[in-house]
Amino acid sequence: MKLSKTAQWILSLGIVVALLVGVVTVYGAQRAAQGDLQSELTQLNENFVKYTAQKGELQGRLNKAQSDLSKLDEKFQLPTESVEITEAIFEAADDSNVDIIKISSSLPKVGKATGTVAYDSFEISIQAEGTVVELLKLCEKLSGAFTNGVMNNVVIDVGKEEGEVKITLGLTVYCYEGS
């Protein structure tokens, strides 16, 4: 069966129209996808700019926090020598039957003895109460416990009431590195 020229033209025109409708549909879908991608890209660029600005601010805050932390580490470092010294002081107080009222210590000071021998020194202030004999026994125990220390500024305060005696003493303890 042979189609007439008119039928061929109508069929050809129908195919062209169908192709045009298909192309327009695909083009419309592509334009819609491109619009979505463009708006998503715009949003991502805005987020990038915002987060880049925040990164600078947060980096500054992080640097400040790290600086503050290192300052606090320096200020609040607690060498093991300090703990050992405190334990020895309380042990001497227990052995002497003396009550420690107040104890304070400086941060360790680093020094060098003749040559290259490095050491830390701790300035410790102790306030205690007990009888005169007990307080003298405390001084003896501290002298024995800290042979590498110096006791200075010893003040004994005998109160008005019997048995009310307080002592305030300064103690410098030297701890050698590696010991």
Secondary structure as UniProt FT lines:
FT   HELIX           5..75
FT   HELIX           80..96
FT   STRAND          99..105
FT   STRAND          109..112
FT   TURN            115..116
FT   STRAND          118..130
FT   HELIX           132..145
FT   TURN            147..148
FT   STRAND          149..158
FT   TURN            162..163
FT   STRAND          165..176
FT   TURN            177..178
//
